[in-house]
Amino acid sequence: MSEEPERPQLSPYQVELEAGKRYAWCRCGRSKKQPFCDGSHAGTGIEPLMFTAERTEMALLCGCKDTGDPPFCDGSHMLL
C-alpha cells in the first residue's frame, strides 16, 4: 500500500556530505533521523533514495519531500 510522504519540516536540512559516501535520503518523511532513512518507511510503499556524494560539501537536502531534484532542496517548500 503506497502512502503520501509526510513533511517533517518546510525547510531544507543543512548537512555535511562526504565524497564517495553512500547515503539513504528519507522519502517518506517518517524517519526520526531526518533527512536520512532509519527504516520507518516499512509498509508505506515508499523507499529511500540511495545516492553517493560526488564531493565533500555542505548541502541542503529537502525536508518537505516535494523537491523536483531529490535529495536536494529546489525551493519547492516556498510554494507549499
Number of C-alpha atoms within 10 A of each C-alpha: 6 8 11 12 18 15 17 18 15 17 18 21 18 14 12 12 18 15 12 12 12 13 18 17 25 29 27 25 25 21 18 13 13 18 27 21 22 16 16 17 19 11 11 14 12 18 17 19 15 13 14 13 15 12 11 12 12 11 16 18 24 31 26 25 28 21 16 12 12 15 25 17 22 16 17 18 18 9 7 8
